Amino acid sequence: MRLQGKVAVVSGAASGIGRAVAKKLAAEGARVVIGDRNLTGVEETASLIGEAATAVALDVSDETSAQAIIDQAVGLHGGLDILCNIAGVLDFGRFEDVDRGRWDRVISVNLTGVYHMCHAAMPHLVGRRGNIVNMASAAGLVGVPYNAAYSASKHGVVGLTRALALEFSKEGVRVNAVCPGGVKTPMLQQAPPENIDWTMVMRSASWLDGGEMADPEDIADTVAFLASSEARRITGAAFAVDGGQTAG
Ligand SMILES: NC(=O)c1ccc[n+]([C@@H]2O[C@H](COP(=O)([O-])OP(=O)(O)OC[C@H]3O[C@@H](n4cnc5c(N)ncnc54)[C@H](O)[C@@H]3O)[C@@H](O)[C@H]2O)c1
């Protein structure tokens, strides 16, 4: 119960890693206000958790929507201690096929969405020496072929994380990123386009367990650790949970 009495907001909680993070934080004692653009899915997550969870419709790419979930958490629980930015989208494709619309969609959710949420939450986190955990990716540390927009967005999340960690260090607000390799979630169940060289993508797979992908709970455990006081000396980290994918 490392998060007893804490209030957390989790984006992207209808599915995959976000759902596992919401469940883990609640299991550690936090009250969680969980958002997703998939309202049915996030309500299902809330029903799995019970009364510690409140489900909210959220589009992180919309500044007003991001502000609303933070306001709702503060209104309900009197403050905010933890922000977990997990919502994200993947868009595999050859670079020449990534038109401006596809580029903008990925950046607006994965990077601008994190900005919106951090910007709305920061005044509350400053008041309570809270912390932020941003979901980046191994693709935020190294390039992944056929993932130009996604890799750029996740490198951006790592940069934003490091800048905020330094700027808010005096206020005691910690800001960290988690960088998973492949995780067994619906995101990776989308069929990749046929015109890409899949062997190039698979060169950058996990080394642990013969390339086995992680479970969402493996990532949620790291998020909960970083959000807890056990990580009180950790800020500005881009914490790889990738089975060694980015080690060499
Ligand atoms: N699955 C992987 O292999 C992997 C690896 C590294 C990083 N990640 C990152 O982990 C995070 C979670 O991904 P996942 O694998 O659980 O995928 P997922 O598709 O299962 O979950 C993503 C969730 O984000 C929500 N979402 C998308 N756009 C949104 C928006 N604009 N506003 C609010 N919610 C939105 C979706 O509805 C969905 O519930 C993402 O940021 C992803 O980039 C995933």
The ligand as a MOL file (V3000), in Angstrom:
LIG
                    3D

  0  0  0     0  0            999 V3000
M  V30 BEGIN CTAB
M  V30 COUNTS 44 48 0 0 0
M  V30 BEGIN ATOM
M  V30 1 N 2.1930 -1.8700 -26.5010 0
M  V30 2 C 3.4670 -1.5890 -26.6490 0
M  V30 3 O 4.2490 -2.4070 -27.1550 0
M  V30 4 C 4.0170 -0.2590 -26.1870 0
M  V30 5 C 5.4070 -0.1050 -26.1650 0
M  V30 6 C 5.9420 1.1010 -25.7500 0
M  V30 7 C 5.1050 2.1310 -25.3730 0
M  V30 8 N 3.7550 1.9700 -25.4210 0 CHG=1
M  V30 9 C 2.9340 3.1020 -25.0220 0
M  V30 10 O 2.1000 2.7310 -23.9480 0
M  V30 11 C 0.9180 3.5200 -23.9600 0
M  V30 12 C -0.3040 2.6210 -23.8320 0
M  V30 13 O -0.3880 1.8110 -24.9890 0
M  V30 14 P -1.0300 0.3480 -24.9860 0
M  V30 15 O -0.0110 -0.5740 -25.5560 0
M  V30 16 O -1.6440 0.0530 -23.6830 0 CHG=-1
M  V30 17 O -2.1180 0.5650 -26.1350 0
M  V30 18 P -3.7120 0.4490 -26.1330 0
M  V30 19 O -4.0900 0.7690 -27.5370 0
M  V30 20 O -4.1330 -0.8290 -25.5170 0
M  V30 21 O -4.1440 1.6340 -25.1730 0
M  V30 22 C -4.0390 2.9910 -25.5220 0
M  V30 23 C -5.2090 3.7170 -24.8930 0
M  V30 24 O -5.0640 5.1200 -25.1680 0
M  V30 25 C -6.3520 5.6230 -25.4950 0
M  V30 26 N -6.2390 6.8400 -26.2860 0
M  V30 27 C -5.7830 6.9760 -27.5480 0
M  V30 28 N -5.8780 8.2560 -27.9410 0
M  V30 29 C -6.4100 8.9530 -26.8930 0
M  V30 30 C -6.7500 10.3090 -26.6950 0
M  V30 31 N -6.5950 11.2310 -27.6600 0
M  V30 32 N -7.2400 10.6790 -25.4920 0
M  V30 33 C -7.4350 9.7600 -24.5140 0
M  V30 34 N -7.1500 8.4440 -24.6640 0
M  V30 35 C -6.6390 8.0430 -25.8380 0
M  V30 36 C -7.0010 4.4850 -26.2830 0
M  V30 37 O -8.4080 4.6280 -26.3680 0
M  V30 38 C -6.5540 3.2780 -25.4820 0
M  V30 39 O -7.4640 2.9680 -24.4360 0
M  V30 40 C 0.9830 4.3470 -25.2400 0
M  V30 41 O 1.4550 5.6390 -24.9520 0
M  V30 42 C 1.9820 3.5890 -26.0850 0
M  V30 43 O 2.6160 4.4240 -27.0360 0
M  V30 44 C 3.2000 0.7900 -25.8100 0
M  V30 END ATOM
M  V30 BEGIN BOND
M  V30 1 1 1 2
M  V30 2 2 2 3
M  V30 3 1 2 4
M  V30 4 1 4 5
M  V30 5 2 4 44
M  V30 6 2 5 6
M  V30 7 1 6 7
M  V30 8 2 7 8
M  V30 9 1 8 9
M  V30 10 1 8 44
M  V30 11 1 9 10
M  V30 12 1 9 42
M  V30 13 1 10 11
M  V30 14 1 11 12
M  V30 15 1 11 40
M  V30 16 1 12 13
M  V30 17 1 13 14
M  V30 18 2 14 15
M  V30 19 1 14 16
M  V30 20 1 14 17
M  V30 21 1 17 18
M  V30 22 2 18 19
M  V30 23 1 18 20
M  V30 24 1 18 21
M  V30 25 1 21 22
M  V30 26 1 22 23
M  V30 27 1 23 24
M  V30 28 1 23 38
M  V30 29 1 24 25
M  V30 30 1 25 26
M  V30 31 1 25 36
M  V30 32 1 26 27
M  V30 33 1 26 35
M  V30 34 2 27 28
M  V30 35 1 28 29
M  V30 36 1 29 30
M  V30 37 2 29 35
M  V30 38 1 30 31
M  V30 39 2 30 32
M  V30 40 1 32 33
M  V30 41 2 33 34
M  V30 42 1 34 35
M  V30 43 1 36 37
M  V30 44 1 36 38
M  V30 45 1 38 39
M  V30 46 1 40 41
M  V30 47 1 40 42
M  V30 48 1 42 43
M  V30 END BOND
M  V30 END CTAB
M  END
